[in-house]
Amino acid sequence: MAGLISPSPVSFLQGGGGSGGGGAAQQQQYNLNMGVLPQVYQQHQQRAGTIGLGGGLGGGVGGAGGGVNVNLSYSDSPSLPAHLSHQQANQYMNAFQGGGLGLPVGVGGMGTVGLNAGGVGGITGVGPGHEEGKLFSLVIDLMDPNARETALLELSKKREQWDDLAMVLWHSFGIMPALLQEIVSVYPLLSPPNLTAHVSNRVCNALALLQCVASHSETRQLFLNAHIPLFLYPFLNTTSKTRPFEYLRLTSLGVIGALVKQNDNSTVIHFLLSTEIIPLCLRIMETGSELSKTVAIFIVQKILLDETGLTYICHTYERFYAVGTVLSNMVNQLVETQAVRLLKHVVRCYLRLSDNPRAREALRACLPEPLRDNTFSALLKGDMVTKRCLTTLLNNLNELTNH
């Protein structure tokens, strides 16, 4: 079972990561050779005007005249707070629970890092395609190592304003390899852990763009076929509890979460199971921050909801025991932390496991006591959905009590 809980990150890189990079590169080359360019890209270019590598847009680029101080974090705060504020956590989790799995990069701010970006901005072209033109210019800047950091930051901020950004990122020559280069360049800093806030923010901005590609209906399967998620597994396999590593894991989980969140996700589930995502999620469910635990258990829950996923986890005692042990430990932690959002996912995972006859028989003996008695009654007061799930779980186990 040690192998199930602690996979080697090297095996992921050797087994799938290399082919994943090749798949992405082949797709890019195929698009270039065959002239495959989505119609939406052509329409945007026609509306926005011709964007040259020099930054021209219908009237050219006027330099910003000096340096522009760019804060490499999503927060306006000058330094990283010790903990997420209550408001930030609620905003994040409300978006997550409501279906908008758009994980913020550098939650709470990584600290202020100034970047002198003289000449950025100042686009003088005015017209209907002005904003789109600026976005296309930023995409082009991803190809320039000197301009990439600023482009990553700005595009990650604006990715939800541009519905077709995923299409443009995937079908533009050289862009996906540039994003993967950002990912791979961080690997040497993972062990021994030497990741700074600055570097973490930069790679998290690249991950945010990958999440954009992973969540788009037109690029999700291409993203999966290229095995790009494998490039994120070394990040998920880290154990350092420092903030840069925590945010790196959280944003990487967001990419996987964006894949499983879609309704038609059987192909995604099969891919994740074949690449052993479960052990990585289980570790984070035990040792991560509350936000990381929530996204990790969300992924496990989505896998369980798929028949293939449920069968896979319940196929052997070792797999079921690994999942059951982590869920049980989480329940014991929740008695202290009273994290209701996590409790909802834990109950749903147990409920889904009870649909399998073998797992149901095992749960009769190993379901944590706090779920059998009234330990969480006050916490679930008013949450009729989760209370109903817990009642159904106990009914399935023939252990209905007064809840």
Helices and strands as residue ranges (DSSP letters): H 2-5, H 9-12, I 13-17, H 18-34, H 39-48, H 86-97, H 130-141, H 148-158, G 159-161, H 165-171, H 175-184, G 187-189, H 197-215, H 220-225, G 228-232, H 233-236, H 243-260, H 266-274, H 277-287, H 290-305, H 307-314, H 317-337, H 340-353, H 357-366, H 369-372, H 384-396
